[in-house]
Amino acid sequence: MKKAPLVSVIVPTKNEEQNIVRCLKSIQKQTYETIEILLVDNFSTDKTLEVSKKFVTKQFKCGDERSQQRNFGAQKAKGQWLLFIDADMELSKDVIEECVRRTQKQIVSPIITITEKGVGTTFWGKALALEKNCYRYTFWLQAARFFPRKYFLDLNGYDKTLVAGEDWDITQRFRDAGLPNISTKYSYITHYEPKISLFRLLKKEIFYITHIDKYAAKHPLSFSYQGSLLYRMFLWTRCWKVLLGNPILTSSFIFYKFLVWIIWQFYKKKHKNNYW
């Protein structure tokens, strides 16, 4: 009987003591058992590492950003396959099993995009989760998380020069290298929106806006869709029944996206580039 391939699950963290236990428990509860968990921490100042000890033995420290942490984890991993998830995520119990099963049906090793379901517990968290759920099964806005380790290392992993759009970038580079990009059909990741104020959400958006230019210059065609408000509005119309059923949350996330769009326009005007 063919031996089940080892899957290395890599979790980058920084001050995630409020989220990490839920995430690690969901990995331990996977129906697929041939896994290892690697936690790569960016020098947390809270109790992230302390509360993680009972769930994972392979803990490492590495900075400066998620890309470096993920690449470091891939170097330390022993698995044939790599799964990257964030601390604010929770896996349905059959995610890894479905991913492995789907790879066995492919002639060429694929990369796999895992369907994400947004969940919020605060008002703004619920509003942004409603928007995120409009993008499920969307080619341009979804990024792969499950990779063959050999090809991941051959392609030098995540681009460490990108602070924003690094997940879109690695997905595009794998596609360009000829590896098929497939998606899960039954399993999914629950992505919990942060419990922060509108001001802090906008501050976070500004941070990514000021760094997305490198990705846009590298992949102008892809970014023409990913950064298009009109394209996203089109995706919203596909979910009109759900949006009409939640008028307050819908109007709130549209207001939020309009604010982000205004900020982006000011940034573009100040930093004129030919890829906008």
KAJO-V864275 format. One record per helix or strand of 2 or more residues. SS is the DSSP state (helix for helix, strand for strand). FROM is the first residue (numbers start at 1). TO is the last residue. Records with the same first field share a line. If there is no record, write none. Layout:
SS = FROM-TO, FROM-TO
This chain:
strand = 7-13, 35-41, 58-61, 81-86, 89-91, 111-113, 116-119, 146-148, 181-183, 189-192
helix = 20-28, 48-52, 66-76, 95-103, 123-135, 149-154, 166-176, 198-209, 212-218, 220-226, 229-237, 240-244, 247-270
